[in-house]
Amino acid sequence: MREAARGELTAISAIYDRFAGLLMTMAEKILTDRAMAEDLVHDVFLEVWRHAASYDPTRGSVRAWLLVRLRSRALDRLRSAKTRREVATEDGEPGHAPAEEREDPVLEPDRKAVRRALAELPVEQREVIELAYFHGLSSSEIAARMGSPLGTVKSRTAAGLAKLRSVMQIDAASEGRAGARGEVSR
């Protein structure tokens, strides 16, 4: 990222090669439209080009920084269009659609770990996290949809995220992957 901040094309190219598939998969999952997703990924990489110097490695990995930017921009687009993404599944429940497998196969263990961690959450916690992350709903919108008080939604979200963090840290440590991912950070 430091090289990208200096405008080095090879660094931007390396970042693109490593993360474009992941960003495209997430953009399509959130926006449900390939053309809109392609535009969004393009815009995010332009933003990376312009703002690479704002990346702070102490706040998270390059992967996380990119995904946060992508998700934020995707939700902005959904809100501006006043549309919401719904995922129908075999069991009729929202949010359990299989992820498309176009991203880096090296990330498959991480995807499996996230799926396992989500599956371990109590239903109420998993539902609020999926509605917020994959559907782009605010806490107020989730409360209205679920017929629950806003405070309950917020506490379920906080508890679910805490449990996910814990499970993911334990999983990474047990597989010996903590810190071994080799993120592009220079």
N, C-alpha and C positions, 0 to 999 in steps of 0.2 A: 504494500500500500504506500510505503514511503516513496518507492520508485514511481508509482502511478501519480502521486502528489507532485512529483517533479516533472510530470508530463511524458514519461517514458512509455512509448507505445507498446513495447514488449510486455511491460507489467500489466497494462490494461488488457492486452490480449490474453495474457495468462489468467487473469482474473475472470475474463469472459469465458475462456475455454473451460475453466474449472466449475463455474457456477451458473452458466446460462441455462443448462438443462434443468437444474433444480428450480431456478427462478421461473422458468417457463411452466414447469409442472405446477408450481404453487399459484402462479398467475391464472392458469387455466382452471385450477380447482376453485379459486375464489371468484373469478369473473364468469366462468362457464362459457366463454367465447374465445376461440383461438385467435382471431384477428385482434380483439381487444387485448388479449394476453400478450401477443407479440408486440403491440404498441407500448404496452406497459413495460415490458422487459427492456425494450429499446430506450424508453425514457429513464428507467432506473440506471442503465449503464451510462447514459449521458450525464446523469446526476453524479454518478461515481466519478466520471472523468473530471467534472467540474469541482467536486467537493471531496476528493480523495484525502486531502489534507485534514478534513474534519474527523477522519477515522481515528478513534482512540482505542488502542489495543487493550488498555486496562479495563475497558467497559464491555468487552466481548470479542468474539472471533469475527473475522471478515465475513464468514458465512452468516452469522447472526446479524451483523450490521446490514448486510445486503437484504436479508429476509425481512428485517424490520422496515426498511425503506420500501421494499416491494409491497408488503402487506399494508402499510400506511397509505401508499398511493392507490392501491387497489380498492381499499375501503372508501377513500375519498371519491373515487370514480363511481362506486356503487351508490354512495349517498347522493352524489350530484345527479345521478340518473334516477334517483328514488326507486331503485330496484333492490331486491334481496335475492340472494342465491339460495336455492333449496336443492338438497340432494335426496333423492328418493332411493331407498334400498330395498332389498328383497324382503326384509322384515318390516318395512314401512316406517322405520325410524330414520330421522334425519342424521346426516353426518357420518355414516359408516361406509361410504363409497370407497372402493379400493383405489389406492393411489396409482396413478399411471407410472409405469416403470421406465420412463425415458431418461431419468436422471442417472447420475454416475452410479454404476453397480457397487462401487466401493462403499456407498452410503447405505446399502441394503441392511447391514447390521443395525445402523442407527434407526432406520425406518421401522424395523422389527421391534427394536427396543421401545420406541415411542408407542407403537401399537400395543405392545404388552403393558406398558405403563398406563396407557389410557384404559385398557381393559381392566386393570386392577382398581381403578377409581370406583367409588360408589356411583351408582347411576346418576344421582342428582348432581354430583360434582362434574362428571363426564359430560352431561348434557349442557351445563352452563358454559363449560370451556369450549365445547364444539360449536355451540350457538355463537359465542363471541368470536372465536378464531376463524372458523370456516364459513360462517354466515354473516359475519361483520356486524352483529347486533350489539347495541350498547347494553349496559346493565339494566337500564330502564326498559328497553325493548324486550330483553329476556324476561324480566319480572312480569311484564304485561302478558307475554306469550305463555309463560308457565303458570300465571295466576299466583305468583309468590311475592312477598314483600321485597322491596329493593335491597334491604339489609341482608335478607336471606340469600339473595343471588350473589351479593358481594362477598359474603362469608363463605359460600360454597366455592366461589371462584378462587378466593385466597387459599382455602384449604386444599382444593384440587391442585392448584399450581404448586403449593408447598409439597404435596405428596409426589407430584410428577418430578419435581427437582430432586427430591430424596431418592426416588426409585431410579431416576436416570443416573445420578451420581453413584449409587450402589452398583448399578448395572455396568457402568463404564469402568469402575474400579475392579469389579469381578472379572471383567474380560480383558483387563490390562490395557485399556485404550485411553485412559485419562492422559491427556497431553500428547498422545501419539498420533494425532491426526495430521500434523504438519500443515496447518493452515497457511495460506499465502499471506504473510504479514510484513514483508519487507517492501 
